[in-house]
Amino acid sequence: MAAQETSLNPSHGPDDEPSRRDIIMIAATGFAAIGAAAALWPLLDQMNPDSSALSLASTEVDISHVDTGQAITVMWRGKPIFIRHRTDEEIAKAKDVNVDDLRDPLARNANLPDNAPATDDNRAAKDREPWLVMIGICTHLGCIPKGQAVGDYKGEFGGWFCPCHGSQYDTAGRIRLGPAPQNMAIPPYTFTSDTKIKIG
Ligand code: FES
């Protein structure tokens, strides 16, 4: 009997029917496989982009409440997006600039070719020049400039002022003074209606 239990296939009886021990071993193996699959599932599942990550790939913003002269900041892919509803005066100031005099002559607009010049037309929303949509990150060392909130100091050019090292941007978000090398970037976006912007 002892020799039978230590053989390679010890539990099959003379009729080759599965014995009680076979059944226990099969059941144990089955549970182990299910356990392994269950343990693997969270690992596989976390490799898929979750719904929150997918939703951040683009974001839709309601701008119906943003009156002329006001601005809002929304987050997109972890970055602040400045949306300003510019006044006529701010637009006129931005247009009254010779692109050749700018430190950064490029529009830096993800919706246009890389070599598009930094005219106000190329910085503002297409066919909606009061609207400026921009990644609100200073191109010097990445601070978030002031100029969005009512009462913020907006710098000498009426746009944005970065308090970290004093960079100043105009009303089209172009660098005009201070150490920042480039205009603030324009993200990819479209107006899906008169009051909604889809960013990303
Ligand atoms: Fe804006 Fe340095 S980070 S001026």
Residues whose N, C-alpha, C, O or C-beta is under 5 A from the ligand:
A	BS01	FES	C138 H140 L141 G142 C143 C162 C164 H165 G166 S167
